[in-house]
Structure formats: C-alpha cells, structure tokens
C-alpha cells in the first residue's frame, strides 16, 4: 500500500526570471550599477531573488537565494568592500570571487509567481511579496525546493532562521531608541501576544 496515498498534494510553481538589461544583454549586477534608469527600475520593489554562479561551460554550479523589501537598496551590499567577515554578504562575495577567478559568470534571477494560489483564503501572487511574511515564506519554499532538487546552495541554514531576523530587528530598535526603550517595546509586544493567545483560548 502506498503510504502517500492519502497525502494531499500541493504544487507551487516556481519560475525564475533572468534579469538582464532592457536590450536583452546580460549584465554583472553584482559589480556595478546599470547606466540607464530604465534598467535599474526593474530592480525596485520587494523580491525573492537568487544569484546563479555558473562554470566555464555556462552550467549552474551554486546558488544563493534571498529576499528583500526593496532589492535595489539591498544590492549595494553585495558590491560593498566593507563587510563583516562572517556576514552573509561576505560569504556570497567570496563564492562569487572564486567563481569569477575560474572564469565563471554570475547571473541574477527574480522569482515570479505566474500562477497565483491561496493558502487558507490568503491570495499569494507577485503583489503579495510586498508583505514580509509572504516574502519570507516564498524564500523558504524556494530554498526547500532547491535542496530537494539537489542544487548546491551557498545559504547557511542560520541565514534564514527567524531568530536571526528577530535579533537583527532588536539591534535596530536598540540603535534607534536605546536599550531601555527597546526592552520596553519588546515587553509590550510579548504581553500583547500573550493576551491575544489567552483571549483565543477562552
């Protein structure tokens, strides 16, 4: 008997679009800005993206999958020469340098949700990538799918863990408001979550 016989099947179609100049030429987005504004405009807005590192034969060898609320603002970090040694950007940069040292090429691709779908009534499409939770969910789906397909990912497991993102948020609050105000804000958030949970259980 097939143990998967009664397991629901839910297929999410992932389409990756290669990002090129408007005239169709490939471009090294990780190295420099495109001159034309119309080329740069396609980088704006929320994105789930991946860097594709190819060998001399043009075949993909490694991938890095990420997400950003505004990719155009995220991109300069991949070009920066002043990165923390253990940062994700530094890790990706090192692999990109290694790829190019061996005469490989690096391409940029964006996830396109050509077939919208719903989860418990929530519509998921390209426009809903503007919501951080949806974007993170699709990033994780893309990573899980890539691993299942046997693709070699640069991603470290911890890069996409929620606690890393939460810690980054806490650091930002501390930097903007100070430690005491940050503690007060976090305490209020936790109390609100507990109260909401208690009301739900009543």
Protein Blocks (a to p, Z undefined) as FASTA:
>chain_A
ZZklmgccddddddddddddfkopacdfklmccfblklmmmmgccdddddddddfkopaf
bdcddddfblklmmmmmmpcbdcfkbmklmmmmmmmmmmmnopacdddddddfbgcdeeh
iacdfklmmpmklmmmmmmmmmmmmmmnopacfbdfklmgmklmmmmmmmmmmmmnojkl
mmmmmmmmmmmmmmmmmmmmZZ
